């Protein structure tokens, strides 16, 4: 992601979500990757899923949402 390889990073983050669709952090990371790729609407959808899955989340999710 930080090297600009957004497509590769999205694929890997999507794999993590597919492996465990109840893992909020996977959705949070996918949202951050989507932000870097300029896919803000998709990022918002994913970070809101993360929030729904983990109601007692850290400040990371609002941070990612703010980026979008």
CHARMM internal coordinates of N, CA and C (Angstrom, degrees):
IC EDIT
DIST 1 N 1 CA 1.4402
DIST 1 CA 1 C 1.5281
ANGL 1 N 1 CA 1 C 110.22
DIST 1 C 2 N 1.3094
ANGL 1 CA 1 C 2 N 116.34
DIHE 1 N 1 CA 1 C 2 N -47.50
DIST 2 N 2 CA 1.4615
ANGL 1 C 2 N 2 CA 119.70
DIHE 1 CA 1 C 2 N 2 CA -177.03
DIST 2 CA 2 C 1.5320
ANGL 2 N 2 CA 2 C 112.24
DIHE 1 C 2 N 2 CA 2 C -73.37
DIST 2 C 3 N 1.3159
ANGL 2 CA 2 C 3 N 116.60
DIHE 2 N 2 CA 2 C 3 N -15.18
DIST 3 N 3 CA 1.4631
ANGL 2 C 3 N 3 CA 121.20
DIHE 2 CA 2 C 3 N 3 CA 177.68
DIST 3 CA 3 C 1.5201
ANGL 3 N 3 CA 3 C 111.63
DIHE 2 C 3 N 3 CA 3 C -93.64
DIST 3 C 4 N 1.3329
ANGL 3 CA 3 C 4 N 116.83
DIHE 3 N 3 CA 3 C 4 N 4.83
DIST 4 N 4 CA 1.4549
ANGL 3 C 4 N 4 CA 120.56
DIHE 3 CA 3 C 4 N 4 CA 179.67
DIST 4 CA 4 C 1.5235
ANGL 4 N 4 CA 4 C 113.80
DIHE 3 C 4 N 4 CA 4 C 83.04
DIST 4 C 5 N 1.3068
ANGL 4 CA 4 C 5 N 117.14
DIHE 4 N 4 CA 4 C 5 N 9.54
DIST 5 N 5 CA 1.4726
ANGL 4 C 5 N 5 CA 120.97
DIHE 4 CA 4 C 5 N 5 CA 179.49
DIST 5 CA 5 C 1.5339
ANGL 5 N 5 CA 5 C 108.31
DIHE 4 C 5 N 5 CA 5 C -91.81
DIST 5 C 6 N 1.3312
ANGL 5 CA 5 C 6 N 114.57
DIHE 5 N 5 CA 5 C 6 N 62.32
DIST 6 N 6 CA 1.4551
ANGL 5 C 6 N 6 CA 120.95
DIHE 5 CA 5 C 6 N 6 CA -172.83
DIST 6 CA 6 C 1.5216
ANGL 6 N 6 CA 6 C 113.39
DIHE 5 C 6 N 6 CA 6 C -62.41
DIST 6 C 7 N 1.3198
ANGL 6 CA 6 C 7 N 117.06
DIHE 6 N 6 CA 6 C 7 N -42.03
DIST 7 N 7 CA 1.4628
ANGL 6 C 7 N 7 CA 119.45
DIHE 6 CA 6 C 7 N 7 CA -178.96
DIST 7 CA 7 C 1.5275
ANGL 7 N 7 CA 7 C 110.97
DIHE 6 C 7 N 7 CA 7 C -60.87
DIST 7 C 8 N 1.3217
ANGL 7 CA 7 C 8 N 116.86
DIHE 7 N 7 CA 7 C 8 N -43.92
DIST 8 N 8 CA 1.4666
ANGL 7 C 8 N 8 CA 120.67
DIHE 7 CA 7 C 8 N 8 CA 178.58
DIST 8 CA 8 C 1.5300
ANGL 8 N 8 CA 8 C 110.84
DIHE 7 C 8 N 8 CA 8 C -63.86
DIST 8 C 9 N 1.3192
ANGL 8 CA 8 C 9 N 116.04
DIHE 8 N 8 CA 8 C 9 N -41.97
DIST 9 N 9 CA 1.4603
ANGL 8 C 9 N 9 CA 120.57
DIHE 8 CA 8 C 9 N 9 CA -179.08
DIST 9 CA 9 C 1.5261
ANGL 9 N 9 CA 9 C 111.02
DIHE 8 C 9 N 9 CA 9 C -65.82
DIST 9 C 10 N 1.3258
ANGL 9 CA 9 C 10 N 117.17
DIHE 9 N 9 CA 9 C 10 N -39.11
DIST 10 N 10 CA 1.4692
ANGL 9 C 10 N 10 CA 120.75
DIHE 9 CA 9 C 10 N 10 CA 177.86
DIST 10 CA 10 C 1.5214
ANGL 10 N 10 CA 10 C 110.17
DIHE 9 C 10 N 10 CA 10 C -63.13
DIST 10 C 11 N 1.3154
ANGL 10 CA 10 C 11 N 116.81
DIHE 10 N 10 CA 10 C 11 N -44.59
DIST 11 N 11 CA 1.4673
ANGL 10 C 11 N 11 CA 120.62
DIHE 10 CA 10 C 11 N 11 CA 179.21
DIST 11 CA 11 C 1.5281
ANGL 11 N 11 CA 11 C 110.55
DIHE 10 C 11 N 11 CA 11 C -58.33
DIST 11 C 12 N 1.3171
ANGL 11 CA 11 C 12 N 117.17
DIHE 11 N 11 CA 11 C 12 N -46.29
DIST 12 N 12 CA 1.4617
ANGL 11 C 12 N 12 CA 120.64
DIHE 11 CA 11 C 12 N 12 CA -178.63
DIST 12 CA 12 C 1.5257
ANGL 12 N 12 CA 12 C 111.64
DIHE 11 C 12 N 12 CA 12 C -66.53
DIST 12 C 13 N 1.3190
ANGL 12 CA 12 C 13 N 117.44
DIHE 12 N 12 CA 12 C 13 N -40.40
DIST 13 N 13 CA 1.4623
ANGL 12 C 13 N 13 CA 120.52
DIHE 12 CA 12 C 13 N 13 CA 178.85
DIST 13 CA 13 C 1.5286
ANGL 13 N 13 CA 13 C 110.65
DIHE 12 C 13 N 13 CA 13 C -67.43
DIST 13 C 14 N 1.3136
ANGL 13 CA 13 C 14 N 117.08
DIHE 13 N 13 CA 13 C 14 N -37.85
DIST 14 N 14 CA 1.4659
ANGL 13 C 14 N 14 CA 120.42
DIHE 13 CA 13 C 14 N 14 CA 176.69
DIST 14 CA 14 C 1.5262
ANGL 14 N 14 CA 14 C 111.11
DIHE 13 C 14 N 14 CA 14 C -65.22
DIST 14 C 15 N 1.3175
ANGL 14 CA 14 C 15 N 117.26
DIHE 14 N 14 CA 14 C 15 N -34.42
DIST 15 N 15 CA 1.4706
ANGL 14 C 15 N 15 CA 120.62
DIHE 14 CA 14 C 15 N 15 CA 175.71
DIST 15 CA 15 C 1.5288
ANGL 15 N 15 CA 15 C 110.26
DIHE 14 C 15 N 15 CA 15 C -62.98
DIST 15 C 16 N 1.3301
ANGL 15 CA 15 C 16 N 116.52
DIHE 15 N 15 CA 15 C 16 N -41.07
DIST 16 N 16 CA 1.4620
ANGL 15 C 16 N 16 CA 120.44
DIHE 15 CA 15 C 16 N 16 CA 179.78
DIST 16 CA 16 C 1.5273
ANGL 16 N 16 CA 16 C 110.48
DIHE 15 C 16 N 16 CA 16 C -63.41
DIST 16 C 17 N 1.3248
ANGL 16 CA 16 C 17 N 117.12
DIHE 16 N 16 CA 16 C 17 N -41.82
DIST 17 N 17 CA 1.4609
ANGL 16 C 17 N 17 CA 121.20
DIHE 16 CA 16 C 17 N 17 CA 177.88
DIST 17 CA 17 C 1.5260
ANGL 17 N 17 CA 17 C 110.00
DIHE 16 C 17 N 17 CA 17 C -64.05
DIST 17 C 18 N 1.3129
ANGL 17 CA 17 C 18 N 116.81
DIHE 17 N 17 CA 17 C 18 N -42.03
DIST 18 N 18 CA 1.4675
ANGL 17 C 18 N 18 CA 120.51
DIHE 17 CA 17 C 18 N 18 CA -179.39
DIST 18 CA 18 C 1.5256
ANGL 18 N 18 CA 18 C 111.60
DIHE 17 C 18 N 18 CA 18 C -65.00
DIST 18 C 19 N 1.3305
ANGL 18 CA 18 C 19 N 116.84
DIHE 18 N 18 CA 18 C 19 N -35.26
DIST 19 N 19 CA 1.4683
ANGL 18 C 19 N 19 CA 120.41
DIHE 18 CA 18 C 19 N 19 CA -179.55
DIST 19 CA 19 C 1.5225
ANGL 19 N 19 CA 19 C 111.75
DIHE 18 C 19 N 19 CA 19 C -66.82
DIST 19 C 20 N 1.3314
ANGL 19 CA 19 C 20 N 116.23
DIHE 19 N 19 CA 19 C 20 N -37.31
DIST 20 N 20 CA 1.4664
ANGL 19 C 20 N 20 CA 120.36
DIHE 19 CA 19 C 20 N 20 CA -179.90
DIST 20 CA 20 C 1.5248
ANGL 20 N 20 CA 20 C 109.05
DIHE 19 C 20 N 20 CA 20 C -145.10
DIST 20 C 21 N 1.3213
ANGL 20 CA 20 C 21 N 117.20
DIHE 20 N 20 CA 20 C 21 N 87.87
DIST 21 N 21 CA 1.4651
ANGL 20 C 21 N 21 CA 120.47
DIHE 20 CA 20 C 21 N 21 CA -176.76
DIST 21 CA 21 C 1.5281
ANGL 21 N 21 CA 21 C 114.47
DIHE 20 C 21 N 21 CA 21 C -68.27
DIST 21 C 22 N 1.3253
ANGL 21 CA 21 C 22 N 117.58
DIHE 21 N 21 CA 21 C 22 N -2.08
DIST 22 N 22 CA 1.4633
ANGL 21 C 22 N 22 CA 120.83
DIHE 21 CA 21 C 22 N 22 CA 176.36
DIST 22 CA 22 C 1.5236
ANGL 22 N 22 CA 22 C 112.73
DIHE 21 C 22 N 22 CA 22 C -104.02
DIST 22 C 23 N 1.3208
ANGL 22 CA 22 C 23 N 117.38
DIHE 22 N 22 CA 22 C 23 N 6.73
DIST 23 N 23 CA 1.4632
ANGL 22 C 23 N 23 CA 121.66
DIHE 22 CA 22 C 23 N 23 CA -179.68
DIST 23 CA 23 C 1.5256
ANGL 23 N 23 CA 23 C 109.83
DIHE 22 C 23 N 23 CA 23 C -91.09
DIST 23 C 24 N 1.3001
ANGL 23 CA 23 C 24 N 115.72
DIHE 23 N 23 CA 23 C 24 N 106.58
DIST 24 N 24 CA 1.4601
ANGL 23 C 24 N 24 CA 120.93
DIHE 23 CA 23 C 24 N 24 CA -176.61
DIST 24 CA 24 C 1.5255
ANGL 24 N 24 CA 24 C 112.27
DIHE 23 C 24 N 24 CA 24 C -60.52
DIST 24 C 25 N 1.3223
ANGL 24 CA 24 C 25 N 117.29
DIHE 24 N 24 CA 24 C 25 N -38.73
DIST 25 N 25 CA 1.4656
ANGL 24 C 25 N 25 CA 119.87
DIHE 24 CA 24 C 25 N 25 CA -177.12
DIST 25 CA 25 C 1.5253
ANGL 25 N 25 CA 25 C 112.19
DIHE 24 C 25 N 25 CA 25 C -63.62
DIST 25 C 26 N 1.3169
ANGL 25 CA 25 C 26 N 117.38
DIHE 25 N 25 CA 25 C 26 N -32.23
DIST 26 N 26 CA 1.4723
ANGL 25 C 26 N 26 CA 119.55
DIHE 25 CA 25 C 26 N 26 CA 177.08
DIST 26 CA 26 C 1.5293
ANGL 26 N 26 CA 26 C 110.54
DIHE 25 C 26 N 26 CA 26 C -63.16
DIST 26 C 27 N 1.3202
ANGL 26 CA 26 C 27 N 116.09
DIHE 26 N 26 CA 26 C 27 N -41.50
DIST 27 N 27 CA 1.4640
ANGL 26 C 27 N 27 CA 119.60
DIHE 26 CA 26 C 27 N 27 CA 177.22
DIST 27 CA 27 C 1.5258
ANGL 27 N 27 CA 27 C 110.99
DIHE 26 C 27 N 27 CA 27 C -66.66
DIST 27 C 28 N 1.3336
ANGL 27 CA 27 C 28 N 116.93
DIHE 27 N 27 CA 27 C 28 N -36.44
DIST 28 N 28 CA 1.4550
ANGL 27 C 28 N 28 CA 120.21
DIHE 27 CA 27 C 28 N 28 CA 178.29
DIST 28 CA 28 C 1.5188
ANGL 28 N 28 CA 28 C 112.19
DIHE 27 C 28 N 28 CA 28 C -64.30
DIST 28 C 29 N 1.3219
ANGL 28 CA 28 C 29 N 116.00
DIHE 28 N 28 CA 28 C 29 N -43.25
DIST 29 N 29 CA 1.4665
ANGL 28 C 29 N 29 CA 120.12
DIHE 28 CA 28 C 29 N 29 CA 178.06
DIST 29 CA 29 C 1.5202
ANGL 29 N 29 CA 29 C 110.37
DIHE 28 C 29 N 29 CA 29 C -66.38
DIST 29 C 30 N 1.3249
ANGL 29 CA 29 C 30 N 116.86
DIHE 29 N 29 CA 29 C 30 N -42.66
DIST 30 N 30 CA 1.4690
ANGL 29 C 30 N 30 CA 119.50
DIHE 29 CA 29 C 30 N 30 CA 177.12
DIST 30 CA 30 C 1.5196
ANGL 30 N 30 CA 30 C 110.20
DIHE 29 C 30 N 30 CA 30 C -59.10
DIST 30 C 31 N 1.3111
ANGL 30 CA 30 C 31 N 117.14
DIHE 30 N 30 CA 30 C 31 N -41.61
DIST 31 N 31 CA 1.4677
ANGL 30 C 31 N 31 CA 120.34
DIHE 30 CA 30 C 31 N 31 CA 178.43
DIST 31 CA 31 C 1.5268
ANGL 31 N 31 CA 31 C 111.33
DIHE 30 C 31 N 31 CA 31 C -61.60
DIST 31 C 32 N 1.3249
ANGL 31 CA 31 C 32 N 116.80
DIHE 31 N 31 CA 31 C 32 N -42.37
DIST 32 N 32 CA 1.4614
ANGL 31 C 32 N 32 CA 119.17
DIHE 31 CA 31 C 32 N 32 CA 179.31
DIST 32 CA 32 C 1.5307
ANGL 32 N 32 CA 32 C 111.32
DIHE 31 C 32 N 32 CA 32 C -63.83
DIST 32 C 33 N 1.3171
ANGL 32 CA 32 C 33 N 116.21
DIHE 32 N 32 CA 32 C 33 N -42.01
DIST 33 N 33 CA 1.4648
ANGL 32 C 33 N 33 CA 120.53
DIHE 32 CA 32 C 33 N 33 CA 178.23
DIST 33 CA 33 C 1.5275
ANGL 33 N 33 CA 33 C 109.86
DIHE 32 C 33 N 33 CA 33 C -62.13
DIST 33 C 34 N 1.3169
ANGL 33 CA 33 C 34 N 116.81
DIHE 33 N 33 CA 33 C 34 N -43.76
DIST 34 N 34 CA 1.4666
ANGL 33 C 34 N 34 CA 120.57
DIHE 33 CA 33 C 34 N 34 CA 179.21
DIST 34 CA 34 C 1.5302
ANGL 34 N 34 CA 34 C 111.17
DIHE 33 C 34 N 34 CA 34 C -62.54
DIST 34 C 35 N 1.3243
ANGL 34 CA 34 C 35 N 117.36
DIHE 34 N 34 CA 34 C 35 N -35.60
DIST 35 N 35 CA 1.4643
ANGL 34 C 35 N 35 CA 120.51
DIHE 34 CA 34 C 35 N 35 CA 175.02
DIST 35 CA 35 C 1.5251
ANGL 35 N 35 CA 35 C 110.65
DIHE 34 C 35 N 35 CA 35 C -59.34
DIST 35 C 36 N 1.3124
ANGL 35 CA 35 C 36 N 116.22
DIHE 35 N 35 CA 35 C 36 N -48.05
DIST 36 N 36 CA 1.4629
ANGL 35 C 36 N 36 CA 120.10
DIHE 35 CA 35 C 36 N 36 CA -179.38
DIST 36 CA 36 C 1.5226
ANGL 36 N 36 CA 36 C 111.52
DIHE 35 C 36 N 36 CA 36 C -62.93
DIST 36 C 37 N 1.3325
ANGL 36 CA 36 C 37 N 116.30
DIHE 36 N 36 CA 36 C 37 N -28.26
DIST 37 N 37 CA 1.4641
ANGL 36 C 37 N 37 CA 120.75
DIHE 36 CA 36 C 37 N 37 CA 179.65
DIST 37 CA 37 C 1.5295
ANGL 37 N 37 CA 37 C 111.55
DIHE 36 C 37 N 37 CA 37 C -85.38
DIST 37 C 38 N 1.3298
ANGL 37 CA 37 C 38 N 117.20
DIHE 37 N 37 CA 37 C 38 N -2.71
DIST 38 N 38 CA 1.4600
ANGL 37 C 38 N 38 CA 120.21
DIHE 37 CA 37 C 38 N 38 CA 179.11
DIST 38 CA 38 C 1.5205
ANGL 38 N 38 CA 38 C 114.18
DIHE 37 C 38 N 38 CA 38 C 82.48
DIST 38 C 39 N 1.3087
ANGL 38 CA 38 C 39 N 117.16
DIHE 38 N 38 CA 38 C 39 N 13.06
DIST 39 N 39 CA 1.4710
ANGL 38 C 39 N 39 CA 122.26
DIHE 38 CA 38 C 39 N 39 CA -179.75
DIST 39 CA 39 C 1.5315
ANGL 39 N 39 CA 39 C 109.19
DIHE 38 C 39 N 39 CA 39 C -99.89
DIST 39 C 40 N 1.3309
ANGL 39 CA 39 C 40 N 114.01
DIHE 39 N 39 CA 39 C 40 N 71.73
DIST 40 N 40 CA 1.4587
ANGL 39 C 40 N 40 CA 120.91
DIHE 39 CA 39 C 40 N 40 CA -170.00
DIST 40 CA 40 C 1.5298
ANGL 40 N 40 CA 40 C 113.58
DIHE 39 C 40 N 40 CA 40 C -68.37
DIST 40 C 41 N 1.3115
ANGL 40 CA 40 C 41 N 118.20
DIHE 40 N 40 CA 40 C 41 N -39.16
DIST 41 N 41 CA 1.4686
ANGL 40 C 41 N 41 CA 120.06
DIHE 40 CA 40 C 41 N 41 CA 179.14
DIST 41 CA 41 C 1.5240
ANGL 41 N 41 CA 41 C 111.06
DIHE 40 C 41 N 41 CA 41 C -63.41
DIST 41 C 42 N 1.3151
ANGL 41 CA 41 C 42 N 116.57
DIHE 41 N 41 CA 41 C 42 N -42.05
DIST 42 N 42 CA 1.4628
ANGL 41 C 42 N 42 CA 120.45
DIHE 41 CA 41 C 42 N 42 CA 177.09
DIST 42 CA 42 C 1.5276
ANGL 42 N 42 CA 42 C 110.89
DIHE 41 C 42 N 42 CA 42 C -65.63
DIST 42 C 43 N 1.3198
ANGL 42 CA 42 C 43 N 116.19
DIHE 42 N 42 CA 42 C 43 N -36.92
DIST 43 N 43 CA 1.4627
ANGL 42 C 43 N 43 CA 120.31
DIHE 42 CA 42 C 43 N 43 CA 178.27
DIST 43 CA 43 C 1.5245
ANGL 43 N 43 CA 43 C 110.42
DIHE 42 C 43 N 43 CA 43 C -63.03
DIST 43 C 44 N 1.3148
ANGL 43 CA 43 C 44 N 116.53
DIHE 43 N 43 CA 43 C 44 N -44.05
DIST 44 N 44 CA 1.4663
ANGL 43 C 44 N 44 CA 120.60
DIHE 43 CA 43 C 44 N 44 CA 179.95
DIST 44 CA 44 C 1.5243
ANGL 44 N 44 CA 44 C 110.01
DIHE 43 C 44 N 44 CA 44 C -60.92
DIST 44 C 45 N 1.3150
ANGL 44 CA 44 C 45 N 117.21
DIHE 44 N 44 CA 44 C 45 N -46.19
DIST 45 N 45 CA 1.4608
ANGL 44 C 45 N 45 CA 121.05
DIHE 44 CA 44 C 45 N 45 CA 179.33
DIST 45 CA 45 C 1.5197
ANGL 45 N 45 CA 45 C 111.18
DIHE 44 C 45 N 45 CA 45 C -56.71
DIST 45 C 46 N 1.3153
ANGL 45 CA 45 C 46 N 116.47
DIHE 45 N 45 CA 45 C 46 N -44.47
DIST 46 N 46 CA 1.4654
ANGL 45 C 46 N 46 CA 120.50
DIHE 45 CA 45 C 46 N 46 CA -176.99
DIST 46 CA 46 C 1.5165
ANGL 46 N 46 CA 46 C 112.75
DIHE 45 C 46 N 46 CA 46 C -72.54
DIST 46 C 47 N 1.3032
ANGL 46 CA 46 C 47 N 117.95
DIHE 46 N 46 CA 46 C 47 N -39.30
DIST 47 N 47 CA 1.4661
ANGL 46 C 47 N 47 CA 118.69
DIHE 46 CA 46 C 47 N 47 CA -179.61
DIST 47 CA 47 C 1.5260
ANGL 47 N 47 CA 47 C 109.90
DIHE 46 C 47 N 47 CA 47 C -70.73
DIST 47 C 48 N 1.3155
ANGL 47 CA 47 C 48 N 118.86
DIHE 47 N 47 CA 47 C 48 N -32.74
DIST 48 N 48 CA 1.4590
ANGL 47 C 48 N 48 CA 120.15
DIHE 47 CA 47 C 48 N 48 CA 175.65
DIST 48 CA 48 C 1.5259
ANGL 48 N 48 CA 48 C 111.21
DIHE 47 C 48 N 48 CA 48 C -68.31
DIST 48 C 49 N 1.3129
ANGL 48 CA 48 C 49 N 116.87
DIHE 48 N 48 CA 48 C 49 N -32.06
DIST 49 N 49 CA 1.4609
ANGL 48 C 49 N 49 CA 120.22
DIHE 48 CA 48 C 49 N 49 CA 172.99
DIST 49 CA 49 C 1.5235
ANGL 49 N 49 CA 49 C 109.63
DIHE 48 C 49 N 49 CA 49 C -64.33
DIST 49 C 50 N 1.3155
ANGL 49 CA 49 C 50 N 117.06
DIHE 49 N 49 CA 49 C 50 N -42.51
DIST 50 N 50 CA 1.4662
ANGL 49 C 50 N 50 CA 121.09
DIHE 49 CA 49 C 50 N 50 CA 178.04
DIST 50 CA 50 C 1.5247
ANGL 50 N 50 CA 50 C 110.71
DIHE 49 C 50 N 50 CA 50 C -59.79
DIST 50 C 51 N 1.3159
ANGL 50 CA 50 C 51 N 116.68
DIHE 50 N 50 CA 50 C 51 N -43.96
DIST 51 N 51 CA 1.4681
ANGL 50 C 51 N 51 CA 120.96
DIHE 50 CA 50 C 51 N 51 CA 179.28
DIST 51 CA 51 C 1.5313
ANGL 51 N 51 CA 51 C 110.33
DIHE 50 C 51 N 51 CA 51 C -62.95
DIST 51 C 52 N 1.3221
ANGL 51 CA 51 C 52 N 116.59
DIHE 51 N 51 CA 51 C 52 N -41.60
DIST 52 N 52 CA 1.4629
ANGL 51 C 52 N 52 CA 120.71
DIHE 51 CA 51 C 52 N 52 CA 179.76
DIST 52 CA 52 C 1.5350
ANGL 52 N 52 CA 52 C 110.80
DIHE 51 C 52 N 52 CA 52 C -63.11
DIST 52 C 53 N 1.3191
ANGL 52 CA 52 C 53 N 116.33
DIHE 52 N 52 CA 52 C 53 N -38.04
DIST 53 N 53 CA 1.4645
ANGL 52 C 53 N 53 CA 120.40
DIHE 52 CA 52 C 53 N 53 CA -178.66
DIST 53 CA 53 C 1.5257
ANGL 53 N 53 CA 53 C 112.80
DIHE 52 C 53 N 53 CA 53 C -75.74
DIST 53 C 54 N 1.3115
ANGL 53 CA 53 C 54 N 117.57
DIHE 53 N 53 CA 53 C 54 N -28.15
DIST 54 N 54 CA 1.4676
ANGL 53 C 54 N 54 CA 122.00
DIHE 53 CA 53 C 54 N 54 CA -177.05
DIST 54 CA 54 C 1.5250
ANGL 54 N 54 CA 54 C 108.59
DIHE 53 C 54 N 54 CA 54 C -131.96
DIST 54 C 55 N 1.3327
ANGL 54 CA 54 C 55 N 115.89
DIHE 54 N 54 CA 54 C 55 N 87.78
DIST 55 N 55 CA 1.4582
ANGL 54 C 55 N 55 CA 120.41
DIHE 54 CA 54 C 55 N 55 CA -176.24
DIST 55 CA 55 C 1.5239
ANGL 55 N 55 CA 55 C 112.97
DIHE 54 C 55 N 55 CA 55 C -65.94
DIST 55 C 56 N 1.3217
ANGL 55 CA 55 C 56 N 116.85
DIHE 55 N 55 CA 55 C 56 N -21.67
DIST 56 N 56 CA 1.4626
ANGL 55 C 56 N 56 CA 121.49
DIHE 55 CA 55 C 56 N 56 CA -179.29
DIST 56 CA 56 C 1.5277
ANGL 56 N 56 CA 56 C 110.54
DIHE 55 C 56 N 56 CA 56 C -107.29
DIST 56 C 57 N 1.3123
ANGL 56 CA 56 C 57 N 115.37
DIHE 56 N 56 CA 56 C 57 N 44.49
DIST 57 N 57 CA 1.4607
ANGL 56 C 57 N 57 CA 122.68
DIHE 56 CA 56 C 57 N 57 CA -174.57
DIST 57 CA 57 C 1.5227
ANGL 57 N 57 CA 57 C 112.28
DIHE 56 C 57 N 57 CA 57 C -71.86
DIST 57 C 58 N 1.3043
ANGL 57 CA 57 C 58 N 114.30
DIHE 57 N 57 CA 57 C 58 N 166.03
DIST 58 N 58 CA 1.4586
ANGL 57 C 58 N 58 CA 121.03
DIHE 57 CA 57 C 58 N 58 CA 176.55
DIST 58 CA 58 C 1.5299
ANGL 58 N 58 CA 58 C 109.42
DIHE 57 C 58 N 58 CA 58 C -79.54
DIST 58 C 59 N 1.2907
ANGL 58 CA 58 C 59 N 116.06
DIHE 58 N 58 CA 58 C 59 N -177.49
DIST 59 N 59 CA 1.4661
ANGL 58 C 59 N 59 CA 121.24
DIHE 58 CA 58 C 59 N 59 CA 178.76
DIST 59 CA 59 C 1.5256
ANGL 59 N 59 CA 59 C 112.47
DIHE 58 C 59 N 59 CA 59 C -73.69
DIST 59 C 60 N 1.3171
ANGL 59 CA 59 C 60 N 116.94
DIHE 59 N 59 CA 59 C 60 N -4.92
DIST 60 N 60 CA 1.4618
ANGL 59 C 60 N 60 CA 121.01
DIHE 59 CA 59 C 60 N 60 CA -178.59
DIST 60 CA 60 C 1.5203
ANGL 60 N 60 CA 60 C 111.69
DIHE 59 C 60 N 60 CA 60 C -61.54
DIST 60 C 61 N 1.3234
ANGL 60 CA 60 C 61 N 117.25
DIHE 60 N 60 CA 60 C 61 N -43.49
DIST 61 N 61 CA 1.4661
ANGL 60 C 61 N 61 CA 119.70
DIHE 60 CA 60 C 61 N 61 CA -176.68
DIST 61 CA 61 C 1.5311
ANGL 61 N 61 CA 61 C 112.18
DIHE 60 C 61 N 61 CA 61 C -65.87
DIST 61 C 62 N 1.3193
ANGL 61 CA 61 C 62 N 119.71
DIHE 61 N 61 CA 61 C 62 N -46.41
DIST 62 N 62 CA 1.4709
ANGL 61 C 62 N 62 CA 118.38
DIHE 61 CA 61 C 62 N 62 CA 175.76
DIST 62 CA 62 C 1.5321
ANGL 62 N 62 CA 62 C 112.36
DIHE 61 C 62 N 62 CA 62 C -62.00
DIST 62 C 63 N 1.3222
ANGL 62 CA 62 C 63 N 116.67
DIHE 62 N 62 CA 62 C 63 N -32.16
DIST 63 N 63 CA 1.4653
ANGL 62 C 63 N 63 CA 121.04
DIHE 62 CA 62 C 63 N 63 CA 176.60
DIST 63 CA 63 C 1.5225
ANGL 63 N 63 CA 63 C 110.07
DIHE 62 C 63 N 63 CA 63 C -62.45
DIST 63 C 64 N 1.3387
ANGL 63 CA 63 C 64 N 116.61
DIHE 63 N 63 CA 63 C 64 N -48.80
DIST 64 N 64 CA 1.4598
ANGL 63 C 64 N 64 CA 120.95
DIHE 63 CA 63 C 64 N 64 CA -179.87
DIST 64 CA 64 C 1.5200
ANGL 64 N 64 CA 64 C 110.01
DIHE 63 C 64 N 64 CA 64 C -64.44
DIST 64 C 65 N 1.3210
ANGL 64 CA 64 C 65 N 117.36
DIHE 64 N 64 CA 64 C 65 N -40.09
DIST 65 N 65 CA 1.4598
ANGL 64 C 65 N 65 CA 121.04
DIHE 64 CA 64 C 65 N 65 CA 177.46
DIST 65 CA 65 C 1.5245
ANGL 65 N 65 CA 65 C 110.53
DIHE 64 C 65 N 65 CA 65 C -61.73
DIST 65 C 66 N 1.3056
ANGL 65 CA 65 C 66 N 116.69
DIHE 65 N 65 CA 65 C 66 N -41.13
DIST 66 N 66 CA 1.4697
ANGL 65 C 66 N 66 CA 120.98
DIHE 65 CA 65 C 66 N 66 CA 177.69
DIST 66 CA 66 C 1.5194
ANGL 66 N 66 CA 66 C 112.31
DIHE 65 C 66 N 66 CA 66 C -64.17
DIST 66 C 67 N 1.3121
ANGL 66 CA 66 C 67 N 117.62
DIHE 66 N 66 CA 66 C 67 N -34.41
DIST 67 N 67 CA 1.4627
ANGL 66 C 67 N 67 CA 120.19
DIHE 66 CA 66 C 67 N 67 CA 176.10
DIST 67 CA 67 C 1.5284
ANGL 67 N 67 CA 67 C 111.12
DIHE 66 C 67 N 67 CA 67 C -62.38
DIST 67 C 68 N 1.3276
ANGL 67 CA 67 C 68 N 115.13
DIHE 67 N 67 CA 67 C 68 N -38.39
DIST 68 N 68 CA 1.4681
ANGL 67 C 68 N 68 CA 119.37
DIHE 67 CA 67 C 68 N 68 CA -177.23
DIST 68 CA 68 C 1.5161
ANGL 68 N 68 CA 68 C 110.24
DIHE 67 C 68 N 68 CA 68 C -70.83
END
COOR INIT
IC SEED 1 N 1 CA 1 C
IC BUILD
